Amino acid sequence: MTGAVSSAGAATATLTWHGSGHPATHSDCAQKSIVTYVADGVLPPDGSACPA
């Protein structure tokens, strides 16, 4: 999916979570990145990582 979005000219970033399960429900770090993107349109730095 990221390749198709990137090919269309949209900005992308990869955020890795070092834990199990879905990070949006388990990681404050991932949640903050999601909220910042939705509220301000700012992606986290590409290659960012959140601890478990």
mmCIF entry with sequence, helices, sheets and N, C-alpha, C, O atoms, coordinates in Angstrom:
data_MODEL
# 
_entry.id   MODEL 
# 
_entity.id                         1 
_entity.type                       polymer 
_entity.pdbx_number_of_molecules   1 
# 
_entity_poly.entity_id                      1 
_entity_poly.type                           'polypeptide(L)' 
_entity_poly.nstd_linkage                   no 
_entity_poly.nstd_monomer                   no 
_entity_poly.pdbx_seq_one_letter_code       MTGAVSSAGAATATLTWHGSGHPATHSDCAQKSIVTYVADGVLPPDGSACPA 
_entity_poly.pdbx_seq_one_letter_code_can   MTGAVSSAGAATATLTWHGSGHPATHSDCAQKSIVTYVADGVLPPDGSACPA 
_entity_poly.pdbx_strand_id                 A 
# 
loop_
_entity_poly_seq.entity_id 
_entity_poly_seq.num 
_entity_poly_seq.mon_id 
_entity_poly_seq.hetero 
1 1  MET n 
1 2  THR n 
1 3  GLY n 
1 4  ALA n 
1 5  VAL n 
1 6  SER n 
1 7  SER n 
1 8  ALA n 
1 9  GLY n 
1 10 ALA n 
1 11 ALA n 
1 12 THR n 
1 13 ALA n 
1 14 THR n 
1 15 LEU n 
1 16 THR n 
1 17 TRP n 
1 18 HIS n 
1 19 GLY n 
1 20 SER n 
1 21 GLY n 
1 22 HIS n 
1 23 PRO n 
1 24 ALA n 
1 25 THR n 
1 26 HIS n 
1 27 SER n 
1 28 ASP n 
1 29 CYS n 
1 30 ALA n 
1 31 GLN n 
1 32 LYS n 
1 33 SER n 
1 34 ILE n 
1 35 VAL n 
1 36 THR n 
1 37 TYR n 
1 38 VAL n 
1 39 ALA n 
1 40 ASP n 
1 41 GLY n 
1 42 VAL n 
1 43 LEU n 
1 44 PRO n 
1 45 PRO n 
1 46 ASP n 
1 47 GLY n 
1 48 SER n 
1 49 ALA n 
1 50 CYS n 
1 51 PRO n 
1 52 ALA n 
# 
_struct_asym.id          A 
_struct_asym.entity_id   1 
# 
loop_
_struct_conf.conf_type_id 
_struct_conf.id 
_struct_conf.pdbx_PDB_helix_id 
_struct_conf.beg_label_comp_id 
_struct_conf.beg_label_asym_id 
_struct_conf.beg_label_seq_id 
_struct_conf.pdbx_beg_PDB_ins_code 
_struct_conf.end_label_comp_id 
_struct_conf.end_label_asym_id 
_struct_conf.end_label_seq_id 
_struct_conf.pdbx_end_PDB_ins_code 
_struct_conf.beg_auth_comp_id 
_struct_conf.beg_auth_asym_id 
_struct_conf.beg_auth_seq_id 
_struct_conf.end_auth_comp_id 
_struct_conf.end_auth_asym_id 
_struct_conf.end_auth_seq_id 
_struct_conf.pdbx_PDB_helix_class 
_struct_conf.details 
_struct_conf.pdbx_PDB_helix_length 
HELX_P HELX_P1 AA1 THR A 2  ? SER A 7  ? THR A 2  SER A 7  1 ? 6  
HELX_P HELX_P2 AA2 PRO A 23 ? HIS A 26 ? PRO A 23 HIS A 26 1 ? 4  
HELX_P HELX_P3 AA3 ASP A 28 ? ASP A 40 ? ASP A 28 ASP A 40 1 ? 13 
# 
_struct_conf_type.id          HELX_P 
_struct_conf_type.criteria    ? 
_struct_conf_type.reference   ? 
# 
_struct_sheet.id               AA1 
_struct_sheet.type             ? 
_struct_sheet.number_strands   2 
_struct_sheet.details          ? 
# 
_struct_sheet_order.sheet_id     AA1 
_struct_sheet_order.range_id_1   1 
_struct_sheet_order.range_id_2   2 
_struct_sheet_order.offset       ? 
_struct_sheet_order.sense        parallel 
# 
loop_
_struct_sheet_range.sheet_id 
_struct_sheet_range.id 
_struct_sheet_range.beg_label_comp_id 
_struct_sheet_range.beg_label_asym_id 
_struct_sheet_range.beg_label_seq_id 
_struct_sheet_range.pdbx_beg_PDB_ins_code 
_struct_sheet_range.end_label_comp_id 
_struct_sheet_range.end_label_asym_id 
_struct_sheet_range.end_label_seq_id 
_struct_sheet_range.pdbx_end_PDB_ins_code 
_struct_sheet_range.beg_auth_comp_id 
_struct_sheet_range.beg_auth_asym_id 
_struct_sheet_range.beg_auth_seq_id 
_struct_sheet_range.end_auth_comp_id 
_struct_sheet_range.end_auth_asym_id 
_struct_sheet_range.end_auth_seq_id 
AA1 1 LEU A 15 ? TRP A 17 ? LEU A 15 TRP A 17 
AA1 2 SER A 48 ? CYS A 50 ? SER A 48 CYS A 50 
# 
loop_
_atom_site.group_PDB 
_atom_site.id 
_atom_site.type_symbol 
_atom_site.label_atom_id 
_atom_site.label_alt_id 
_atom_site.label_comp_id 
_atom_site.label_asym_id 
_atom_site.label_entity_id 
_atom_site.label_seq_id 
_atom_site.pdbx_PDB_ins_code 
_atom_site.Cartn_x 
_atom_site.Cartn_y 
_atom_site.Cartn_z 
_atom_site.occupancy 
_atom_site.B_iso_or_equiv 
_atom_site.pdbx_formal_charge 
_atom_site.auth_seq_id 
_atom_site.auth_comp_id 
_atom_site.auth_asym_id 
_atom_site.auth_atom_id 
_atom_site.pdbx_PDB_model_num 
ATOM 1   N N  . MET A 1 1  ? 0.820  -1.189 0.000  1.00 0.00 ? 1  MET A N  1 
ATOM 2   C CA . MET A 1 1  ? 0.000  0.000  0.000  1.00 0.00 ? 1  MET A CA 1 
ATOM 3   C C  . MET A 1 1  ? 0.866  1.256  0.000  1.00 0.00 ? 1  MET A C  1 
ATOM 4   O O  . MET A 1 1  ? 0.597  2.204  -0.738 1.00 0.00 ? 1  MET A O  1 
ATOM 5   N N  . THR A 1 2  ? 1.893  1.257  0.822  1.00 0.00 ? 2  THR A N  1 
ATOM 6   C CA . THR A 1 2  ? 2.745  2.445  0.902  1.00 0.00 ? 2  THR A CA 1 
ATOM 7   C C  . THR A 1 2  ? 3.357  2.770  -0.458 1.00 0.00 ? 2  THR A C  1 
ATOM 8   O O  . THR A 1 2  ? 3.458  3.939  -0.828 1.00 0.00 ? 2  THR A O  1 
ATOM 9   N N  . GLY A 1 3  ? 3.763  1.746  -1.203 1.00 0.00 ? 3  GLY A N  1 
ATOM 10  C CA . GLY A 1 3  ? 4.346  1.968  -2.521 1.00 0.00 ? 3  GLY A CA 1 
ATOM 11  C C  . GLY A 1 3  ? 3.377  2.656  -3.461 1.00 0.00 ? 3  GLY A C  1 
ATOM 12  O O  . GLY A 1 3  ? 3.766  3.566  -4.193 1.00 0.00 ? 3  GLY A O  1 
ATOM 13  N N  . ALA A 1 4  ? 2.106  2.232  -3.452 1.00 0.00 ? 4  ALA A N  1 
ATOM 14  C CA . ALA A 1 4  ? 1.093  2.840  -4.319 1.00 0.00 ? 4  ALA A CA 1 
ATOM 15  C C  . ALA A 1 4  ? 0.833  4.281  -3.916 1.00 0.00 ? 4  ALA A C  1 
ATOM 16  O O  . ALA A 1 4  ? 0.704  5.153  -4.775 1.00 0.00 ? 4  ALA A O  1 
ATOM 17  N N  . VAL A 1 5  ? 0.757  4.537  -2.627 1.00 0.00 ? 5  VAL A N  1 
ATOM 18  C CA . VAL A 1 5  ? 0.513  5.897  -2.130 1.00 0.00 ? 5  VAL A CA 1 
ATOM 19  C C  . VAL A 1 5  ? 1.702  6.783  -2.482 1.00 0.00 ? 5  VAL A C  1 
ATOM 20  O O  . VAL A 1 5  ? 1.529  7.909  -2.948 1.00 0.00 ? 5  VAL A O  1 
ATOM 21  N N  . SER A 1 6  ? 2.889  6.276  -2.261 1.00 0.00 ? 6  SER A N  1 
ATOM 22  C CA . SER A 1 6  ? 4.103  7.030  -2.559 1.00 0.00 ? 6  SER A CA 1 
ATOM 23  C C  . SER A 1 6  ? 4.217  7.310  -4.053 1.00 0.00 ? 6  SER A C  1 
ATOM 24  O O  . SER A 1 6  ? 4.595  8.411  -4.455 1.00 0.00 ? 6  SER A O  1 
ATOM 25  N N  . SER A 1 7  ? 3.893  6.321  -4.872 1.00 0.00 ? 7  SER A N  1 
ATOM 26  C CA . SER A 1 7  ? 3.954  6.496  -6.331 1.00 0.00 ? 7  SER A CA 1 
ATOM 27  C C  . SER A 1 7  ? 2.979  7.564  -6.809 1.00 0.00 ? 7  SER A C  1 
ATOM 28  O O  . SER A 1 7  ? 3.214  8.211  -7.830 1.00 0.00 ? 7  SER A O  1 
ATOM 29  N N  . ALA A 1 8  ? 1.890  7.749  -6.077 1.00 0.00 ? 8  ALA A N  1 
ATOM 30  C CA . ALA A 1 8  ? 0.899  8.761  -6.434 1.00 0.00 ? 8  ALA A CA 1 
ATOM 31  C C  . ALA A 1 8  ? 1.332  10.156 -6.000 1.00 0.00 ? 8  ALA A C  1 
ATOM 32  O O  . ALA A 1 8  ? 0.646  11.138 -6.285 1.00 0.00 ? 8  ALA A O  1 
ATOM 33  N N  . GLY A 1 9  ? 2.473  10.248 -5.310 1.00 0.00 ? 9  GLY A N  1 
ATOM 34  C CA . GLY A 1 9  ? 3.003  11.541 -4.913 1.00 0.00 ? 9  GLY A CA 1 
ATOM 35  C C  . GLY A 1 9  ? 2.704  11.947 -3.476 1.00 0.00 ? 9  GLY A C  1 
ATOM 36  O O  . GLY A 1 9  ? 3.087  13.037 -3.051 1.00 0.00 ? 9  GLY A O  1 
ATOM 37  N N  . ALA A 1 10 ? 2.021  11.082 -2.721 1.00 0.00 ? 10 ALA A N  1 
ATOM 38  C CA . ALA A 1 10 ? 1.702  11.405 -1.329 1.00 0.00 ? 10 ALA A CA 1 
ATOM 39  C C  . ALA A 1 10 ? 2.907  11.130 -0.434 1.00 0.00 ? 10 ALA A C  1 
ATOM 40  O O  . ALA A 1 10 ? 3.696  10.223 -0.701 1.00 0.00 ? 10 ALA A O  1 
ATOM 41  N N  . ALA A 1 11 ? 3.040  11.908 0.614  1.00 0.00 ? 11 ALA A N  1 
ATOM 42  C CA . ALA A 1 11 ? 4.109  11.696 1.581  1.00 0.00 ? 11 ALA A CA 1 
ATOM 43  C C  . ALA A 1 11 ? 3.801  10.451 2.406  1.00 0.00 ? 11 ALA A C  1 
ATOM 44  O O  . ALA A 1 11 ? 2.645  10.194 2.742  1.00 0.00 ? 11 ALA A O  1 
ATOM 45  N N  . THR A 1 12 ? 4.826  9.687  2.729  1.00 0.00 ? 12 THR A N  1 
ATOM 46  C CA . THR A 1 12 ? 4.661  8.496  3.553  1.00 0.00 ? 12 THR A CA 1 
ATOM 47  C C  . THR A 1 12 ? 5.727  8.460  4.633  1.00 0.00 ? 12 THR A C  1 
ATOM 48  O O  . THR A 1 12 ? 6.759  9.120  4.515  1.00 0.00 ? 12 THR A O  1 
ATOM 49  N N  . ALA A 1 13 ? 5.482  7.698  5.676  1.00 0.00 ? 13 ALA A N  1 
ATOM 50  C CA . ALA A 1 13 ? 6.464  7.474  6.729  1.00 0.00 ? 13 ALA A CA 1 
ATOM 51  C C  . ALA A 1 13 ? 6.197  6.110  7.335  1.00 0.00 ? 13 ALA A C  1 
ATOM 52  O O  . ALA A 1 13 ? 5.050  5.672  7.435  1.00 0.00 ? 13 ALA A O  1 
ATOM 53  N N  . THR A 1 14 ? 7.261  5.450  7.736  1.00 0.00 ? 14 THR A N  1 
ATOM 54  C CA . THR A 1 14 ? 7.138  4.159  8.403  1.00 0.00 ? 14 THR A CA 1 
ATOM 55  C C  . THR A 1 14 ? 7.384  4.359  9.885  1.00 0.00 ? 14 THR A C  1 
ATOM 56  O O  . THR A 1 14 ? 8.379  4.961  10.289 1.00 0.00 ? 14 THR A O  1 
ATOM 57  N N  . LEU A 1 15 ? 6.459  3.844  10.694 1.00 0.00 ? 15 LEU A N  1 
ATOM 58  C CA . LEU A 1 15 ? 6.571  3.895  12.146 1.00 0.00 ? 15 LEU A CA 1 
ATOM 59  C C  . LEU A 1 15 ? 6.498  2.456  12.642 1.00 0.00 ? 15 LEU A C  1 
ATOM 60  O O  . LEU A 1 15 ? 5.499  1.772  12.419 1.00 0.00 ? 15 LEU A O  1 
ATOM 61  N N  . THR A 1 16 ? 7.544  1.998  13.308 1.00 0.00 ? 16 THR A N  1 
ATOM 62  C CA . THR A 1 16 ? 7.603  0.628  13.799 1.00 0.00 ? 16 THR A CA 1 
ATOM 63  C C  . THR A 1 16 ? 7.294  0.604  15.284 1.00 0.00 ? 16 THR A C  1 
ATOM 64  O O  . THR A 1 16 ? 7.744  1.463  16.042 1.00 0.00 ? 16 THR A O  1 
ATOM 65  N N  . TRP A 1 17 ? 6.526  -0.383 15.684 1.00 0.00 ? 17 TRP A N  1 
ATOM 66  C CA . TRP A 1 17 ? 6.235  -0.581 17.107 1.00 0.00 ? 17 TRP A CA 1 
ATOM 67  C C  . TRP A 1 17 ? 6.864  -1.889 17.537 1.00 0.00 ? 17 TRP A C  1 
ATOM 68  O O  . TRP A 1 17 ? 6.621  -2.922 16.914 1.00 0.00 ? 17 TRP A O  1 
ATOM 69  N N  . HIS A 1 18 ? 7.666  -1.869 18.588 1.00 0.00 ? 18 HIS A N  1 
ATOM 70  C CA . HIS A 1 18 ? 8.375  -3.048 19.085 1.00 0.00 ? 18 HIS A CA 1 
ATOM 71  C C  . HIS A 1 18 ? 7.550  -3.731 20.181 1.00 0.00 ? 18 HIS A C  1 
ATOM 72  O O  . HIS A 1 18 ? 7.963  -3.778 21.339 1.00 0.00 ? 18 HIS A O  1 
ATOM 73  N N  . GLY A 1 19 ? 6.397  -4.252 19.810 1.00 0.00 ? 19 GLY A N  1 
ATOM 74  C CA . GLY A 1 19 ? 5.527  -4.942 20.755 1.00 0.00 ? 19 GLY A CA 1 
ATOM 75  C C  . GLY A 1 19 ? 4.626  -5.905 20.010 1.00 0.00 ? 19 GLY A C  1 
ATOM 76  O O  . GLY A 1 19 ? 4.807  -6.127 18.812 1.00 0.00 ? 19 GLY A O  1 
ATOM 77  N N  . SER A 1 20 ? 3.662  -6.477 20.704 1.00 0.00 ? 20 SER A N  1 
ATOM 78  C CA . SER A 1 20 ? 2.732  -7.401 20.056 1.00 0.00 ? 20 SER A CA 1 
ATOM 79  C C  . SER A 1 20 ? 1.328  -6.799 20.089 1.00 0.00 ? 20 SER A C  1 
ATOM 80  O O  . SER A 1 20 ? 1.027  -5.940 20.917 1.00 0.00 ? 20 SER A O  1 
ATOM 81  N N  . GLY A 1 21 ? 0.486  -7.259 19.185 1.00 0.00 ? 21 GLY A N  1 
ATOM 82  C CA . GLY A 1 21 ? -0.860 -6.723 19.108 1.00 0.00 ? 21 GLY A CA 1 
ATOM 83  C C  . GLY A 1 21 ? -0.897 -5.501 18.199 1.00 0.00 ? 21 GLY A C  1 
ATOM 84  O O  . GLY A 1 21 ? 0.061  -5.222 17.478 1.00 0.00 ? 21 GLY A O  1 
ATOM 85  N N  . HIS A 1 22 ? -1.993 -4.787 18.240 1.00 0.00 ? 22 HIS A N  1 
ATOM 86  C CA . HIS A 1 22 ? -2.160 -3.612 17.384 1.00 0.00 ? 22 HIS A CA 1 
ATOM 87  C C  . HIS A 1 22 ? -1.673 -2.375 18.121 1.00 0.00 ? 22 HIS A C  1 
ATOM 88  O O  . HIS A 1 22 ? -2.192 -2.052 19.189 1.00 0.00 ? 22 HIS A O  1 
ATOM 89  N N  . PRO A 1 23 ? -0.672 -1.667 17.563 1.00 0.00 ? 23 PRO A N  1 
ATOM 90  C CA . PRO A 1 23 ? -0.075 -0.545 18.284 1.00 0.00 ? 23 PRO A CA 1 
ATOM 91  C C  . PRO A 1 23 ? -1.023 0.608  18.565 1.00 0.00 ? 23 PRO A C  1 
ATOM 92  O O  . PRO A 1 23 ? -0.827 1.338  19.536 1.00 0.00 ? 23 PRO A O  1 
ATOM 93  N N  . ALA A 1 24 ? -2.043 0.789  17.739 1.00 0.00 ? 24 ALA A N  1 
ATOM 94  C CA . ALA A 1 24 ? -2.942 1.922  17.956 1.00 0.00 ? 24 ALA A CA 1 
ATOM 95  C C  . ALA A 1 24 ? -3.687 1.802  19.282 1.00 0.00 ? 24 ALA A C  1 
ATOM 96  O O  . ALA A 1 24 ? -4.140 2.804  19.835 1.00 0.00 ? 24 ALA A O  1 
ATOM 97  N N  . THR A 1 25 ? -3.814 0.585  19.789 1.00 0.00 ? 25 THR A N  1 
ATOM 98  C CA . THR A 1 25 ? -4.528 0.403  21.057 1.00 0.00 ? 25 THR A CA 1 
ATOM 99  C C  . THR A 1 25 ? -3.588 0.140  22.228 1.00 0.00 ? 25 THR A C  1 
ATOM 100 O O  . THR A 1 25 ? -4.024 0.155  23.379 1.00 0.00 ? 25 THR A O  1 
ATOM 101 N N  . HIS A 1 26 ? -2.297 -0.103 21.953 1.00 0.00 ? 26 HIS A N  1 
ATOM 102 C CA . HIS A 1 26 ? -1.368 -0.466 23.022 1.00 0.00 ? 26 HIS A CA 1 
ATOM 103 C C  . HIS A 1 26 ? -0.210 0.504  23.231 1.00 0.00 ? 26 HIS A C  1 
ATOM 104 O O  . HIS A 1 26 ? 0.490  0.412  24.240 1.00 0.00 ? 26 HIS A O  1 
ATOM 105 N N  . SER A 1 27 ? 0.002  1.415  22.319 1.00 0.00 ? 27 SER A N  1 
ATOM 106 C CA . SER A 1 27 ? 1.200  2.243  22.373 1.00 0.00 ? 27 SER A CA 1 
ATOM 107 C C  . SER A 1 27 ? 0.856  3.731  22.423 1.00 0.00 ? 27 SER A C  1 
ATOM 108 O O  . SER A 1 27 ? 0.261  4.275  21.492 1.00 0.00 ? 27 SER A O  1 
ATOM 109 N N  . ASP A 1 28 ? 1.239  4.380  23.524 1.00 0.00 ? 28 ASP A N  1 
ATOM 110 C CA . ASP A 1 28 ? 1.045  5.831  23.616 1.00 0.00 ? 28 ASP A CA 1 
ATOM 111 C C  . ASP A 1 28 ? 1.841  6.547  22.522 1.00 0.00 ? 28 ASP A C  1 
ATOM 112 O O  . ASP A 1 28 ? 1.386  7.545  21.963 1.00 0.00 ? 28 ASP A O  1 
ATOM 113 N N  . CYS A 1 29 ? 3.014  6.034  22.228 1.00 0.00 ? 29 CYS A N  1 
ATOM 114 C CA . CYS A 1 29 ? 3.871  6.618  21.195 1.00 0.00 ? 29 CYS A CA 1 
ATOM 115 C C  . CYS A 1 29 ? 3.167  6.593  19.835 1.00 0.00 ? 29 CYS A C  1 
ATOM 116 O O  . CYS A 1 29 ? 3.130  7.607  19.137 1.00 0.00 ? 29 CYS A O  1 
ATOM 117 N N  . ALA A 1 30 ? 2.613  5.446  19.461 1.00 0.00 ? 30 ALA A N  1 
ATOM 118 C CA . ALA A 1 30 ? 1.921  5.331  18.173 1.00 0.00 ? 30 ALA A CA 1 
ATOM 119 C C  . ALA A 1 30 ? 0.666  6.198  18.161 1.00 0.00 ? 30 ALA A C  1 
ATOM 120 O O  . ALA A 1 30 ? 0.366  6.848  17.159 1.00 0.00 ? 30 ALA A O  1 
ATOM 121 N N  . GLN A 1 31 ? -0.063 6.209  19.268 1.00 0.00 ? 31 GLN A N  1 
ATOM 122 C CA . GLN A 1 31 ? -1.275 7.024  19.339 1.00 0.00 ? 31 GLN A CA 1 
ATOM 123 C C  . GLN A 1 31 ? -0.955 8.499  19.144 1.00 0.00 ? 31 GLN A C  1 
ATOM 124 O O  . GLN A 1 31 ? -1.684 9.203  18.445 1.00 0.00 ? 31 GLN A O  1 
ATOM 125 N N  . LYS A 1 32 ? 0.121  8.970  19.751 1.00 0.00 ? 32 LYS A N  1 
ATOM 126 C CA . LYS A 1 32 ? 0.511  10.378 19.595 1.00 0.00 ? 32 LYS A CA 1 
ATOM 127 C C  . LYS A 1 32 ? 0.842  10.701 18.138 1.00 0.00 ? 32 LYS A C  1 
ATOM 128 O O  . LYS A 1 32 ? 0.492  11.769 17.636 1.00 0.00 ? 32 LYS A O  1 
ATOM 129 N N  . SER A 1 33 ? 1.520  9.770  17.466 1.00 0.00 ? 33 SER A N  1 
ATOM 130 C CA . SER A 1 33 ? 1.852  9.989  16.054 1.00 0.00 ? 33 SER A CA 1 
ATOM 131 C C  . SER A 1 33 ? 0.595  10.047 15.201 1.00 0.00 ? 33 SER A C  1 
ATOM 132 O O  . SER A 1 33 ? 0.499  10.869 14.289 1.00 0.00 ? 33 SER A O  1 
ATOM 133 N N  . ILE A 1 34 ? -0.371 9.180  15.489 1.00 0.00 ? 34 ILE A N  1 
ATOM 134 C CA . ILE A 1 34 ? -1.629 9.160  14.743 1.00 0.00 ? 34 ILE A CA 1 
ATOM 135 C C  . ILE A 1 34 ? -2.403 10.452 14.966 1.00 0.00 ? 34 ILE A C  1 
ATOM 136 O O  . ILE A 1 34 ? -2.883 11.065 14.012 1.00 0.00 ? 34 ILE A O  1 
ATOM 137 N N  . VAL A 1 35 ? -2.525 10.862 16.212 1.00 0.00 ? 35 VAL A N  1 
ATOM 138 C CA . VAL A 1 35 ? -3.274 12.086 16.539 1.00 0.00 ? 35 VAL A CA 1 
ATOM 139 C C  . VAL A 1 35 ? -2.615 13.298 15.901 1.00 0.00 ? 35 VAL A C  1 
ATOM 140 O O  . VAL A 1 35 ? -3.309 14.165 15.368 1.00 0.00 ? 35 VAL A O  1 
ATOM 141 N N  . THR A 1 36 ? -1.297 13.377 15.944 1.00 0.00 ? 36 THR A N  1 
ATOM 142 C CA . THR A 1 36 ? -0.586 14.499 15.340 1.00 0.00 ? 36 THR A CA 1 
ATOM 143 C C  . THR A 1 36 ? -0.827 14.537 13.831 1.00 0.00 ? 36 THR A C  1 
ATOM 144 O O  . THR A 1 36 ? -1.017 15.609 13.257 1.00 0.00 ? 36 THR A O  1 
ATOM 145 N N  . TYR A 1 37 ? -0.820 13.366 13.192 1.00 0.00 ? 37 TYR A N  1 
ATOM 146 C CA . TYR A 1 37 ? -1.069 13.329 11.751 1.00 0.00 ? 37 TYR A CA 1 
ATOM 147 C C  . TYR A 1 37 ? -2.492 13.768 11.424 1.00 0.00 ? 37 TYR A C  1 
ATOM 148 O O  . TYR A 1 37 ? -2.699 14.563 10.507 1.00 0.00 ? 37 TYR A O  1 
ATOM 149 N N  . VAL A 1 38 ? -3.460 13.263 12.156 1.00 0.00 ? 38 VAL A N  1 
ATOM 150 C CA . VAL A 1 38 ? -4.863 13.598 11.886 1.00 0.00 ? 38 VAL A CA 1 
ATOM 151 C C  . VAL A 1 38 ? -5.127 15.083 12.174 1.00 0.00 ? 38 VAL A C  1 
ATOM 152 O O  . VAL A 1 38 ? -5.808 15.756 11.400 1.00 0.00 ? 38 VAL A O  1 
ATOM 153 N N  . ALA A 1 39 ? -4.592 15.585 13.278 1.00 0.00 ? 39 ALA A N  1 
ATOM 154 C CA . ALA A 1 39 ? -4.868 16.961 13.686 1.00 0.00 ? 39 ALA A CA 1 
ATOM 155 C C  . ALA A 1 39 ? -4.093 17.991 12.855 1.00 0.00 ? 39 ALA A C  1 
ATOM 156 O O  . ALA A 1 39 ? -4.635 19.032 12.485 1.00 0.00 ? 39 ALA A O  1 
ATOM 157 N N  . ASP A 1 40 ? -2.821 17.692 12.566 1.00 0.00 ? 40 ASP A N  1 
ATOM 158 C CA . ASP A 1 40 ? -1.946 18.697 11.965 1.00 0.00 ? 40 ASP A CA 1 
ATOM 159 C C  . ASP A 1 40 ? -1.398 18.316 10.587 1.00 0.00 ? 40 ASP A C  1 
ATOM 160 O O  . ASP A 1 40 ? -0.778 19.143 9.918  1.00 0.00 ? 40 ASP A O  1 
ATOM 161 N N  . GLY A 1 41 ? -1.624 17.066 10.159 1.00 0.00 ? 41 GLY A N  1 
ATOM 162 C CA . GLY A 1 41 ? -1.096 16.614 8.877  1.00 0.00 ? 41 GLY A CA 1 
ATOM 163 C C  . GLY A 1 41 ? 0.400  16.394 8.875  1.00 0.00 ? 41 GLY A C  1 
ATOM 164 O O  . GLY A 1 41 ? 1.028  16.380 7.817  1.00 0.00 ? 41 GLY A O  1 
ATOM 165 N N  . VAL A 1 42 ? 0.981  16.221 10.067 1.00 0.00 ? 42 VAL A N  1 
ATOM 166 C CA . VAL A 1 42 ? 2.428  16.051 10.190 1.00 0.00 ? 42 VAL A CA 1 
ATOM 167 C C  . VAL A 1 42 ? 2.745  14.576 10.425 1.00 0.00 ? 42 VAL A C  1 
ATOM 168 O O  . VAL A 1 42 ? 2.309  13.988 11.414 1.00 0.00 ? 42 VAL A O  1 
ATOM 169 N N  . LEU A 1 43 ? 3.510  13.986 9.504  1.00 0.00 ? 43 LEU A N  1 
ATOM 170 C CA . LEU A 1 43 ? 3.930  12.600 9.658  1.00 0.00 ? 43 LEU A CA 1 
ATOM 171 C C  . LEU A 1 43 ? 5.109  12.514 10.621 1.00 0.00 ? 43 LEU A C  1 
ATOM 172 O O  . LEU A 1 43 ? 5.877  13.467 10.748 1.00 0.00 ? 43 LEU A O  1 
ATOM 173 N N  . PRO A 1 44 ? 5.257  11.364 11.305 1.00 0.00 ? 44 PRO A N  1 
ATOM 174 C CA . PRO A 1 44 ? 6.456  11.183 12.113 1.00 0.00 ? 44 PRO A CA 1 
ATOM 175 C C  . PRO A 1 44 ? 7.659  11.036 11.171 1.00 0.00 ? 44 PRO A C  1 
ATOM 176 O O  . PRO A 1 44 ? 7.477  10.731 9.992  1.00 0.00 ? 44 PRO A O  1 
ATOM 177 N N  . PRO A 1 45 ? 8.868  11.245 11.666 1.00 0.00 ? 45 PRO A N  1 
ATOM 178 C CA . PRO A 1 45 ? 10.027 11.034 10.807 1.00 0.00 ? 45 PRO A CA 1 
ATOM 179 C C  . PRO A 1 45 ? 10.029 9.593  10.286 1.00 0.00 ? 45 PRO A C  1 
ATOM 180 O O  . PRO A 1 45 ? 9.762  8.659  11.042 1.00 0.00 ? 45 PRO A O  1 
ATOM 181 N N  . ASP A 1 46 ? 10.327 9.414  9.012  1.00 0.00 ? 46 ASP A N  1 
ATOM 182 C CA . ASP A 1 46 ? 10.364 8.082  8.423  1.00 0.00 ? 46 ASP A CA 1 
ATOM 183 C C  . ASP A 1 46 ? 11.389 7.222  9.149  1.00 0.00 ? 46 ASP A C  1 
ATOM 184 O O  . ASP A 1 46 ? 12.517 7.650  9.396  1.00 0.00 ? 46 ASP A O  1 
ATOM 185 N N  . GLY A 1 47 ? 10.983 6.008  9.487  1.00 0.00 ? 47 GLY A N  1 
ATOM 186 C CA . GLY A 1 47 ? 11.881 5.102  10.207 1.00 0.00 ? 47 GLY A CA 1 
ATOM 187 C C  . GLY A 1 47 ? 11.772 5.224  11.716 1.00 0.00 ? 47 GLY A C  1 
ATOM 188 O O  . GLY A 1 47 ? 12.554 4.611  12.442 1.00 0.00 ? 47 GLY A O  1 
ATOM 189 N N  . SER A 1 48 ? 10.812 6.007  12.202 1.00 0.00 ? 48 SER A N  1 
ATOM 190 C CA . SER A 1 48 ? 10.626 6.150  13.649 1.00 0.00 ? 48 SER A CA 1 
ATOM 191 C C  . SER A 1 48 ? 10.242 4.810  14.266 1.00 0.00 ? 48 SER A C  1 
ATOM 192 O O  . SER A 1 48 ? 9.710  3.930  13.589 1.00 0.00 ? 48 SER A O  1 
ATOM 193 N N  . ALA A 1 49 ? 10.518 4.668  15.560 1.00 0.00 ? 49 ALA A N  1 
ATOM 194 C CA . ALA A 1 49 ? 10.169 3.433  16.269 1.00 0.00 ? 49 ALA A CA 1 
ATOM 195 C C  . ALA A 1 49 ? 9.611  3.769  17.643 1.00 0.00 ? 49 ALA A C  1 
ATOM 196 O O  . ALA A 1 49 ? 10.063 4.706  18.301 1.00 0.00 ? 49 ALA A O  1 
ATOM 197 N N  . CYS A 1 50 ? 8.630  2.995  18.060 1.00 0.00 ? 50 CYS A N  1 
ATOM 198 C CA . CYS A 1 50 ? 8.027  3.142  19.382 1.00 0.00 ? 50 CYS A CA 1 
ATOM 199 C C  . CYS A 1 50 ? 8.387  1.906  20.214 1.00 0.00 ? 50 CYS A C  1 
ATOM 200 O O  . CYS A 1 50 ? 8.320  0.784  19.711 1.00 0.00 ? 50 CYS A O  1 
ATOM 201 N N  . PRO A 1 51 ? 8.766  2.103  21.474 1.00 0.00 ? 51 PRO A N  1 
ATOM 202 C CA . PRO A 1 51 ? 9.079  0.955  22.322 1.00 0.00 ? 51 PRO A CA 1 
ATOM 203 C C  . PRO A 1 51 ? 7.814  0.166  22.667 1.00 0.00 ? 51 PRO A C  1 
ATOM 204 O O  . PRO A 1 51 ? 6.699  0.679  22.574 1.00 0.00 ? 51 PRO A O  1 
ATOM 205 N N  . ALA A 1 52 ? 8.011  -1.084 23.064 1.00 0.00 ? 52 ALA A N  1 
ATOM 206 C CA . ALA A 1 52 ? 6.881  -1.933 23.471 1.00 0.00 ? 52 ALA A CA 1 
ATOM 207 C C  . ALA A 1 52 ? 6.314  -1.449 24.786 1.00 0.00 ? 52 ALA A C  1 
ATOM 208 O O  . ALA A 1 52 ? 5.357  -2.031 25.298 1.00 0.00 ? 52 ALA A O  1 
# 
